[in-house]
Amino acid sequence: MLIPIPATTAVHDGNGTAVEIALLTVAQCPYGHNIAFTVPDYEDLDYFQQKATAWAGAHASTCPGPTSSTAKSGR
């Protein structure tokens, strides 16, 4: 699953505040394994979404499943 999430950073330089807006692209499996990329520019969103999609495809075939005894098995 890919979720673009807005992330903001406020920088105060003494005279004013500049707010930078970026996106966070996340790929996550049902067991909570994930990868996240902070996208510095909206124009780079497609590139990072492709990286997240590639990770998700590779992870689907190698996922170890639950990583703790309290995780629920859905496979």
N, C-alpha and C positions, 0 to 999 in steps of 0.2 A: 504494500500500500504506500503510495506516495502522497505526502501531505505538505503543501507549501504553507509554512507558518511564518507570519511576520515577526521579525525580531527588531528591536530598536535599541540604539545606543545613544545616550545623551552625553555630550561633552560640554562642560562649562569652562570658558576661557577667561572669566573675570568680567567680560563685557556683555556676553550673551551666551546663549545655549544653542549648539548645533545638534540636530537630531539626525542620525543616520538610520535609514531603514534598509534592512536586508531581509532575505528569505532563508528559511531553514528547510532543506529537503530531507525527508526521512523515509527510509524503507524499514519495515519491521515485520517479523514473522509472528505467528501465534504464540510462540514460546518466549517472546520478549527480546530475541536477538535483533539488533538493529544497527544501522549505520546512518550517520547524519552528516550533511555537508552544509556549511554556512555559505550562502551564495552572496558574494559581495556586490553584484550588480544584477539588476533584473534581466539584462541581456544575456547573462551567463546561466540563467535558470534551466534552459533546455539541456545544456552540457551536463550540469550536475544531476538533473533528473535522469539522464541517460546512465550516468555512473551509478546512481542508486538502483536503477532498474537492472543493470548488469549484475550488481551485487546480489539483488534479490533472486535473480535467476540462478546464479551460482550457488547461493545459500540454500535454495530449495532442494537441491540434490545432495547437499552435504550437511544439512542441519542435524545436530546431535539430539534434538528433542529437548525435553525439560532438563535444566541444568541443576535443579535442586530437588530434594525429596518432597518439598511442599508444592512444586509446580504440578499442575493438572495435565494429564496426558490427553490430547485430543486426536492423536493419530491412530 
